[in-house]
């Protein structure tokens, strides 16, 4: 017969509402590796479920982002960074504009991967997740000035590494 408790319902509603945002955050932190991002989100949701009774009435999304960022940090420290098999090789781009945009996106992922983990988290939270600096500071468990400094230094390191495409806004 199986009745669903309010705890399970609340968790299910959270997952349905925020899974795609967590996946986007994980995708960015993993350097665009969609499979790794899905693994990170899965690990995050398992840990979130374990803590759900404790965090459900507080800030479960902030808790989930923190768990995800820590999982991404552990994954980045693993030694093996081997090739990933694909079913088919990618086709070359037909027009220059889409290829340039893809190249720029891949370049951004590679540039983000070169930042120290804490700066990368700060930049992604501030500019990809569009969080205000106060929320970035909360997620990083630091002062707002420290979060601002991490974002600023991260952006300064990214500027020379990122390939700009036509139509991008000037910085």
MIFIKOL-586245 format. One record per atom (N, C-alpha, C, O): residue in three letters; x, y, z. Coordinates in steps of 0.2 Angstrom, whole numbers, padded with zeros to 4 digits, always signed. Layout:
% MIFIKOL-586245
ALAXYZ...
% end
This chain:
% MIFIKOL-586245
UNK+0004-0006+0000UNK+0000+0000+0000UNK+0004+0006+0000UNK+0003+0011-0004UNK+0009+0007+0004UNK+0015+0012+0004UNK+0012+0019+0004UNK+0011+0022-0001UNK+0012+0022+0010UNK+0010+0029+0010UNK+0016+0033+0010UNK+0022+0031+0012UNK+0016+0039+0007UNK+0022+0043+0007UNK+0021+0048+0013UNK+0016+0052+0013UNK+0027+0048+0016UNK+0027+0053+0022UNK+0028+0060+0020UNK+0030+0061+0014UNK+0026+0065+0024UNK+0027+0072+0022UNK+0035+0073+0021UNK+0037+0078+0017UNK+0039+0070+0025UNK+0046+0070+0023UNK+0048+0068+0016UNK+0052+0072+0013UNK+0046+0063+0014UNK+0047+0060+0007UNK+0044+0065+0002UNK+0048+0066-0003UNK+0038+0067+0004UNK+0035+0072-0001UNK+0039+0078-0002UNK+0040+0081-0007UNK+0041+0081+0004UNK+0045+0087+0004UNK+0052+0087+0000UNK+0054+0091-0003UNK+0055+0081+0002UNK+0061+0080-0002UNK+0060+0079-0009UNK+0064+0082-0013UNK+0055+0075-0011UNK+0053+0074-0018UNK+0052+0081-0022UNK+0054+0082-0028UNK+0048+0085-0018UNK+0046+0092-0021UNK+0053+0096-0022UNK+0054+0099-0027UNK+0057+0096-0017UNK+0063+0099-0018UNK+0067+0097-0024UNK+0070+0101-0028UNK+0068+0090-0024UNK+0072+0087-0030UNK+0069+0089-0037UNK+0073+0091-0041UNK+0062+0089-0037UNK+0059+0091-0043UNK+0060+0098-0045UNK+0061+0100-0051UNK+0060+0102-0040UNK+0061+0109-0041UNK+0068+0112-0043UNK+0069+0116-0047UNK+0073+0108-0039UNK+0080+0111-0039UNK+0085+0107-0043UNK+0091+0109-0043UNK+0083+0101-0045UNK+0088+0096-0048UNK+0092+0099-0054UNK+0098+0098-0054UNK+0088+0102-0058UNK+0091+0105-0064UNK+0096+0111-0062UNK+0101+0111-0066UNK+0094+0115-0057UNK+0099+0120-0055UNK+0105+0117-0052UNK+0111+0119-0054UNK+0105+0111-0048UNK+0110+0108-0045UNK+0115+0105-0051UNK+0121+0105-0050UNK+0111+0102-0056UNK+0115+0099-0061UNK+0119+0104-0065UNK+0125+0103-0067UNK+0116+0110-0066UNK+0120+0115-0070UNK+0126+0118-0066UNK+0131+0119-0068UNK+0125+0118-0059UNK+0130+0120-0055UNK+0136+0115-0055UNK+0142+0116-0056UNK+0134+0108-0055UNK+0139+0103-0055UNK+0142+0102-0061UNK+0148+0101-0062UNK+0138+0104-0067UNK+0141+0103-0074UNK+0147+0109-0074UNK+0152+0107-0077UNK+0146+0114-0071UNK+0151+0120-0072UNK+0157+0118-0067UNK+0162+0119-0070UNK+0155+0115-0061UNK+0161+0114-0057UNK+0165+0108-0060UNK+0171+0107-0058UNK+0162+0103-0064UNK+0166+0098-0066UNK+0169+0099-0073UNK+0171+0094-0076UNK+0169+0105-0075UNK+0172+0107-0081UNK+0168+0105-0087UNK+0171+0103-0093UNK+0162+0104-0087UNK+0158+0102-0093UNK+0157+0095-0094UNK+0154+0093-0099UNK+0159+0091-0089UNK+0159+0083-0089UNK+0152+0081-0087UNK+0151+0081-0081UNK+0147+0081-0091UNK+0140+0079-0089UNK+0139+0073-0085UNK+0135+0073-0080UNK+0143+0068-0087UNK+0143+0062-0083UNK+0145+0063-0076UNK+0142+0060-0071UNK+0151+0066-0075UNK+0153+0068-0068UNK+0148+0072-0064UNK+0147+0071-0058UNK+0145+0077-0068UNK+0140+0081-0065UNK+0134+0077-0062UNK+0132+0079-0057UNK+0132+0073-0066UNK+0126+0068-0064UNK+0128+0064-0058UNK+0124+0063-0053UNK+0134+0062-0058UNK+0137+0058-0052UNK+0137+0063-0046UNK+0135+0060-0040UNK+0140+0069-0047UNK+0140+0073-0041UNK+0133+0075-0038UNK+0132+0075-0032UNK+0128+0076-0043UNK+0121+0078-0040UNK+0119+0072-0037UNK+0115+0072-0032UNK+0120+0066-0039UNK+0117+0060-0036UNK+0120+0059-0029UNK+0116+0058-0024UNK+0127+0060-0029UNK+0130+0059-0022UNK+0127+0065-0017UNK+0126+0064-0011UNK+0126+0071-0020UNK+0123+0076-0016UNK+0116+0075-0014UNK+0115+0076-0008UNK+0112+0072-0018UNK+0105+0070-0016UNK+0105+0065-0011UNK+0101+0065-0006UNK+0109+0060-0011UNK+0110+0055-0006UNK+0111+0058+0001UNK+0108+0056+0006UNK+0116+0062+0001UNK+0118+0065+0007UNK+0113+0070+0010UNK+0112+0071+0016UNK+0110+0074+0005UNK+0104+0078+0007UNK+0099+0074+0010UNK+0096+0076+0015UNK+0097+0068+0007UNK+0092+0064+0010UNK+0093+0062+0017UNK+0089+0062+0021UNK+0100+0061+0018UNK+0102+0058+0025UNK+0101+0064+0030UNK+0099+0063+0036UNK+0102+0070+0028UNK+0102+0076+0032UNK+0095+0080+0032UNK+0094+0085+0035UNK+0090+0077+0027UNK+0084+0081+0026UNK+0080+0083+0032UNK+0078+0089+0033UNK+0079+0079+0037UNK+0075+0081+0043UNK+0078+0087+0046UNK+0075+0091+0050UNK+0085+0087+0046UNK+0089+0093+0049UNK+0088+0099+0045UNK+0088+0105+0048UNK+0089+0099+0039UNK+0089+0105+0035UNK+0083+0107+0031UNK+0083+0112+0028UNK+0078+0103+0031UNK+0072+0104+0027UNK+0069+0111+0028UNK+0067+0114+0024UNK+0069+0113+0035UNK+0066+0119+0037UNK+0070+0125+0036UNK+0068+0131+0037UNK+0077+0124+0035UNK+0082+0129+0035UNK+0083+0131+0028UNK+0078+0134+0024UNK+0089+0130+0025UNK+0091+0132+0019UNK+0093+0126+0015UNK+0099+0125+0014UNK+0089+0121+0013UNK+0091+0115+0010UNK+0095+0116+0003UNK+0100+0112+0002UNK+0094+0121-0001UNK+0097+0122-0007UNK+0105+0124-0005UNK+0109+0122-0009UNK+0106+0129-0001UNK+0112+0131+0001UNK+0116+0125+0004UNK+0122+0124+0002UNK+0113+0121+0008UNK+0116+0115+0010UNK+0118+0110+0005UNK+0124+0107+0004UNK+0114+0109+0000UNK+0115+0105-0006UNK+0121+0108-0010UNK+0125+0104-0012UNK+0121+0114-0011UNK+0127+0117-0015UNK+0133+0116-0011UNK+0138+0115-0014UNK+0133+0117-0005UNK+0139+0116-0001UNK+0142+0108-0001UNK+0147+0107-0002UNK+0137+0104-0001UNK+0139+0097-0001UNK+0141+0095-0008UNK+0146+0092-0009UNK+0138+0098-0013UNK+0140+0097-0020UNK+0147+0100-0022UNK+0151+0097-0025UNK+0148+0106-0019UNK+0155+0109-0020UNK+0160+0105-0017UNK+0166+0104-0019UNK+0159+0102-0011UNK+0164+0098-0007UNK+0165+0091-0011UNK+0171+0089-0012UNK+0160+0088-0014UNK+0160+0082-0018UNK+0164+0084-0024UNK+0168+0079-0026UNK+0163+0089-0027UNK+0167+0091-0033UNK+0174+0092-0031UNK+0179+0090-0035UNK+0176+0095-0026UNK+0183+0095-0023UNK+0186+0089-0022UNK+0192+0088-0024UNK+0182+0084-0019UNK+0185+0077-0018UNK+0186+0074-0025UNK+0191+0071-0026UNK+0182+0075-0030UNK+0182+0072-0036UNK+0188+0075-0040UNK+0192+0071-0044UNK+0189+0081-0039UNK+0195+0084-0043UNK+0202+0082-0040UNK+0207+0082-0044UNK+0202+0080-0034UNK+0208+0077-0031UNK+0210+0070-0033UNK+0215+0068-0032UNK+0205+0067-0036UNK+0206+0060-0038UNK+0212+0060-0043UNK+0212+0064-0047UNK+0216+0055-0043UNK+0221+0054-0048UNK+0219+0053-0055UNK+0222+0056-0059UNK+0215+0048-0056UNK+0214+0047-0063UNK+0209+0052-0067UNK+0204+0054-0064UNK+0212+0054-0072UNK+0208+0059-0076UNK+0208+0056-0084UNK+0209+0060-0088UNK+0207+0050-0084UNK+0208+0047-0091UNK+0202+0049-0096UNK+0198+0053-0094UNK+0203+0046-0102UNK+0198+0047-0107UNK+0191+0044-0105UNK+0191+0039-0102UNK+0186+0047-0108UNK+0179+0045-0108UNK+0177+0042-0114UNK+0177+0046-0119UNK+0175+0036-0115UNK+0172+0033-0121UNK+0166+0037-0123UNK+0162+0039-0119UNK+0165+0038-0130UNK+0159+0041-0133UNK+0157+0036-0138UNK+0161+0032-0141UNK+0150+0036-0139UNK+0147+0031-0144UNK+0149+0033-0151UNK+0151+0029-0155UNK+0149+0040-0152UNK+0151+0043-0159UNK+0156+0049-0158UNK+0155+0052-0153UNK+0160+0049-0163UNK+0164+0055-0163UNK+0160+0061-0165UNK+0156+0061-0169UNK+0162+0067-0162UNK+0158+0073-0164UNK+0159+0075-0171UNK+0165+0075-0174UNK+0154+0078-0174UNK+0154+0080-0181UNK+0157+0087-0181UNK+0156+0091-0176UNK+0161+0089-0186UNK+0164+0096-0186UNK+0158+0101-0187UNK+0153+0099-0190UNK+0159+0107-0184UNK+0154+0112-0185UNK+0153+0114-0192UNK+0158+0114-0196UNK+0147+0116-0194UNK+0145+0118-0201UNK+0146+0125-0202UNK+0149+0127-0207UNK+0145+0129-0197UNK+0146+0136-0197UNK+0151+0139-0192UNK+0152+0135-0187UNK+0154+0144-0193UNK+0159+0147-0189UNK+0156+0149-0182UNK+0159+0148-0177UNK+0150+0152-0182UNK+0148+0155-0176UNK+0146+0150-0171UNK+0148+0151-0165UNK+0142+0145-0172UNK+0141+0140-0167UNK+0148+0137-0165UNK+0148+0135-0159UNK+0152+0136-0169UNK+0159+0132-0167UNK+0162+0137-0162UNK+0165+0135-0157UNK+0162+0143-0164UNK+0166+0148-0160UNK+0163+0149-0153UNK+0166+0149-0148UNK+0156+0148-0153UNK+0153+0148-0146UNK+0154+0142-0142UNK+0155+0143-0136UNK+0154+0136-0145UNK+0156+0130-0142UNK+0163+0131-0140UNK+0165+0129-0134UNK+0168+0133-0144UNK+0175+0134-0142UNK+0176+0138-0136UNK+0179+0137-0131UNK+0172+0144-0136UNK+0172+0148-0130UNK+0170+0145-0124UNK+0172+0146-0119UNK+0164+0141-0125UNK+0161+0138-0119UNK+0166+0133-0116UNK+0167+0132-0110UNK+0169+0129-0120UNK+0174+0124-0118UNK+0180+0128-0115UNK+0183+0125-0110UNK+0182+0133-0118UNK+0188+0137-0116UNK+0186+0140-0109UNK+0191+0140-0104UNK+0180+0142-0108UNK+0178+0144-0101UNK+0179+0138-0096UNK+0181+0139-0090UNK+0176+0133-0098UNK+0177+0127-0093UNK+0184+0125-0092UNK+0185+0124-0086UNK+0188+0125-0097UNK+0195+0124-0095UNK+0198+0129-0091UNK+0202+0128-0087UNK+0196+0136-0092UNK+0199+0141-0088UNK+0197+0141-0081UNK+0201+0142-0076UNK+0190+0139-0080UNK+0188+0138-0073UNK+0192+0132-0070UNK+0193+0133-0064UNK+0193+0127-0073UNK+0197+0121-0070UNK+0204+0123-0068UNK+0206+0120-0063UNK+0206+0129-0070UNK+0213+0131-0068UNK+0213+0135-0062UNK+0218+0136-0059UNK+0207+0138-0060UNK+0207+0142-0054UNK+0207+0137-0048UNK+0205+0131-0048UNK+0210+0140-0042UNK+0210+0136-0036UNK+0202+0135-0034UNK+0198+0138-0036UNK+0201+0129-0031UNK+0194+0127-0030UNK+0190+0132-0027UNK+0184+0133-0029UNK+0192+0135-0022UNK+0188+0140-0018UNK+0186+0146-0022UNK+0181+0149-0022UNK+0191+0148-0026UNK+0190+0154-0031UNK+0185+0152-0036UNK+0180+0155-0038UNK+0185+0145-0039UNK+0181+0143-0044UNK+0174+0143-0041UNK+0169+0145-0044UNK+0173+0140-0035UNK+0167+0140-0032UNK+0164+0147-0031UNK+0158+0148-0033UNK+0168+0152-0029UNK+0165+0158-0028UNK+0163+0161-0035UNK+0157+0164-0035UNK+0167+0161-0040UNK+0165+0163-0047UNK+0159+0160-0049UNK+0154+0163-0052UNK+0158+0153-0049UNK+0152+0150-0051UNK+0146+0152-0047UNK+0141+0153-0050UNK+0147+0152-0041UNK+0141+0154-0037UNK+0139+0161-0038UNK+0133+0162-0039UNK+0143+0166-0039UNK+0142+0173-0040UNK+0139+0174-0047UNK+0134+0177-0048UNK+0142+0171-0052UNK+0140+0173-0059UNK+0136+0167-0063UNK+0132+0169-0067UNK+0137+0161-0061UNK+0133+0156-0065UNK+0127+0155-0061UNK+0121+0154-0064UNK+0127+0154-0054UNK+0121+0153-0050UNK+0118+0160-0049UNK+0112+0160-0046UNK+0121+0166-0050UNK+0118+0172-0050UNK+0116+0174-0042UNK+0111+0177-0041UNK+0120+0172-0038UNK+0119+0173-0031UNK+0122+0180-0029UNK+0128+0181-0031UNK+0119+0183-0024UNK+0122+0190-0022UNK+0128+0188-0017UNK+0129+0182-0015UNK+0133+0192-0016UNK+0139+0191-0013UNK+0138+0188-0006UNK+0142+0184-0003UNK+0133+0191-0003UNK+0131+0188+0004UNK+0129+0181+0004UNK+0131+0177+0009UNK+0126+0178-0001UNK+0124+0171-0001UNK+0130+0167-0003UNK+0131+0162-0001UNK+0135+0170-0007UNK+0141+0167-0009UNK+0145+0166-0003UNK+0148+0161-0001UNK+0145+0171+0001UNK+0149+0171+0008UNK+0146+0165+0012UNK+0150+0162+0015UNK+0140+0165+0013UNK+0136+0160+0017UNK+0138+0153+0014UNK+0140+0149+0018UNK+0138+0152+0008UNK+0140+0145+0005UNK+0147+0143+0006UNK+0148+0138+0007UNK+0151+0148+0006UNK+0158+0147+0007UNK+0160+0147+0014UNK+0166+0146+0016UNK+0156+0149+0018UNK+0157+0150+0025UNK+0163+0154+0027UNK+0168+0153+0030UNK+0162+0161+0024UNK+0167+0166+0025UNK+0164+0172+0025UNK+0158+0173+0024UNK+0168+0178+0027UNK+0165+0184+0027UNK+0164+0187+0020UNK+0166+0184+0015UNK+0159+0192+0019UNK+0157+0194+0013UNK+0163+0197+0009UNK+0163+0197+0003UNK+0167+0201+0013UNK+0173+0204+0009UNK+0178+0198+0007UNK+0181+0199+0001UNK+0178+0193+0010UNK+0182+0187+0008UNK+0179+0184+0001UNK+0183+0183-0004UNK+0173+0183+0001UNK+0169+0181-0005UNK+0170+0186-0011UNK+0172+0183-0016UNK+0170+0192-0009UNK+0171+0197-0015UNK+0178+0197-0017UNK+0179+0197-0023UNK+0182+0196-0013UNK+0189+0196-0015UNK+0191+0189-0019UNK+0194+0189-0024UNK+0188+0184-0017UNK+0189+0177-0021UNK+0186+0178-0028UNK+0189+0176-0033UNK+0180+0181-0028UNK+0177+0182-0035UNK+0181+0187-0039UNK+0182+0185-0045UNK+0183+0192-0036UNK+0187+0197-0040UNK+0194+0194-0043UNK+0196+0195-0048UNK+0197+0190-0038UNK+0203+0187-0040UNK+0202+0182-0045UNK+0206+0181-0050UNK+0197+0178-0044UNK+0195+0173-0049UNK+0194+0176-0056UNK+0196+0173-0061UNK+0190+0181-0056UNK+0189+0184-0063UNK+0195+0187-0066UNK+0196+0187-0072UNK+0199+0190-0062UNK+0206+0193-0064UNK+0210+0187-0068UNK+0213+0188-0073UNK+0210+0181-0064UNK+0214+0175-0067UNK+0210+0173-0074UNK+0214+0170-0078UNK+0204+0173-0074UNK+0200+0171-0080UNK+0201+0175-0086UNK+0201+0172-0092UNK+0201+0182-0085UNK+0201+0186-0091UNK+0206+0184-0096UNK+0204+0184-0102UNK+0212+0183-0095UNK+0217+0182-0100UNK+0216+0175-0103UNK+0219+0173-0108UNK+0212+0170-0100UNK+0212+0163-0102UNK+0206+0162-0106UNK+0206+0157-0110UNK+0201+0167-0106UNK+0195+0165-0109UNK+0195+0169-0116UNK+0196+0174-0117UNK+0193+0165-0121UNK+0192+0167-0128UNK+0185+0170-0129UNK+0180+0168-0127UNK+0185+0176-0131UNK+0179+0180-0132UNK+0176+0179-0139UNK+0180+0178-0144UNK+0170+0179-0140UNK+0166+0178-0146UNK+0163+0184-0148UNK+0161+0188-0144UNK+0161+0185-0154UNK+0157+0191-0156UNK+0150+0191-0153UNK+0148+0185-0152UNK+0148+0196-0150UNK+0141+0196-0147UNK+0142+0196-0139UNK+0137+0197-0136UNK+0148+0194-0137UNK+0149+0194-0130UNK+0149+0201-0127UNK+0152+0206-0131UNK+0147+0202-0121UNK+0148+0209-0118UNK+0155+0210-0116UNK+0158+0206-0114UNK+0157+0217-0117UNK+0163+0218-0114UNK+0163+0218-0107UNK+0158+0219-0104UNK+0169+0217-0104UNK+0169+0217-0096UNK+0170+0223-0093UNK+0170+0224-0087
% end
